[in-house]
Amino acid sequence: MATVTHTYVNPIADDPASALAGETLPSHWNAQHVVTGVRDQLTADRTFYVRTDGSDSNTGLVNTAGGAFLTVQKAINEFAKLDGNGFRFIIQIGAGTFSGNIDTSTPFVGNGGFTAELSIFGALFISGVDAAGSTVLTSSSGATLNISANIIVLKNLELQAASVGMYIYGTGTVYFESGVRIGACGNVQISPLTGGSLFVFVPYGIVGGGYSHVYFDGQGIMQHFASPAVCTGVLSFTYFMFATGPCYYEGNAGFDTSGATVTGTRYSISAGGVLNTFGGGPNYFPGDVAGSGGTTTGDGFYG
C-alpha cells in the first residue's frame, strides 16, 4: 500500500483526544499514513523472480535464494496489487519443476510495454530459462494454468499436468513466444473455452500426449500461423483436436511429425465447431485414425 507523508495545517487535527484536551503537540504535526485502496505505481518495468529455492516471504525482486519467490502464483498476486503505469510486468522463472495451480483471474491495472519477440502490448510476460524444457510448470490436480483474465505471454516453459495443462477462458488471452513445450497431461493439454483465445505465430514443441492436444468447448479461438509445431517422441492422444460448440481454429502452420509417432483420432467436430486449415487436407492434424465431423449442416466445418 502507498505511504503518504504530510504536514497538518492544524497541528492537532489528527489527534482527536489531544484536540479535545486543547493540547498542541509538535509530534503530531507530521505523520506517515498507510493509505488503503491505493495501488503502488511503478516507475520502471517490474520483474519478479521465482526459484525452487526461493520463498514467498521474500520480496521477489532479487534473483537469489534470499530474494526470489517460490511460486509463480505469489508473483501474479503481487502484480494484481500494482498500478503498472504503462510499464511491463515480467515473471522470470528459474530452472526446475514448479508444481501448483496458477490462476490469473484478477485483472491487472496499467501494465504496458511490448514483449521483445512478438511486440505484444500490455501483457504479463512469463519466461523460463531456455527452450530445452529446463523450466517445468505442472500440477497434481485441476489445471496447471487457469487463464481467465489478462493477456499472458509464455516463453521457454514446458507445461505438464496430471489432469489439464491450460484452460483459457473469460477474458483470458495467451500468446506463445519461442521455447514453449507442451508435455504429458493426464487429460487435455490446452483448452480454449468460451471467450478464451490462443495465438501461436512461432514454433512450439509437443513432447507428451494426453486425451487431446487442443480441446475446444464453446466459443474458444486458436490461431496458428507462420511456423509448424514440432512433435517429438511417441505421442498418444484420443483426439488430437476436439472441437465442439461454436469454436474456431484457423491455421496453416501445420505439425512436423518427422521425429515422432503420433497415435489417435486426428480430429472430432460437433455442434458447430470449425477447424479451418485453409485446405490442409484430411491429414493436416497428426494421428493414425481419420478425423470425423464437420461435413454436414449444423455439424460444423472442416477444411
Number of C-alpha atoms within 10 A of each C-alpha: 14 12 11 10 9 10 11 12 9 11 17 21 14 14 14 11 11 14 15 9 8 10 13 15 12 9 9 16 17 15 12 10 12 11 11 9 9 13 15 14 17 17 11 12 15 17 19 24 26 31 24 16 14 22 18 16 12 15 16 27 16 16 18 15 17 15 21 27 28 22 22 24 17 18 24 22 15 12 23 17 18 20 18 25 17 18 19 22 27 21 21 20 27 22 16 16 18 20 17 19 21 20 18 20 18 15 15 22 18 17 22 18 19 16 18 10 11 14 10 18 15 23 24 26 22 21 22 25 17 17 17 14 23 15 24 21 24 26 22 15 15 17 27 27 23 20 26 22 21 20 22 19 21 20 22 24 28 27 28 30 28 18 21 28 31 25 24 25 26 18 16 24 23 23 21 22 25 21 21 26 27 24 24 26 26 18 21 28 29 24 28 29 22 21 18 26 25 22 16 21 19 20 21 23 22 24 20 23 27 26 22 26 26 21 24 31 23 20 19 26 25 22 17 20 17 13 17 20 22 18 24 17 15 13 21 21 22 21 25 27 25 25 31 22 20 18 27 24 21 16 20 17 20 19 18 18 18 10 11 16 15 23 18 21 22 24 28 22 24 22 19 21 28 25 23 16 19 11 11 15 10 15 14 16 22 27 23 15 15 14 22 15 19 22 13 11 9 11 17 23 20 24 15
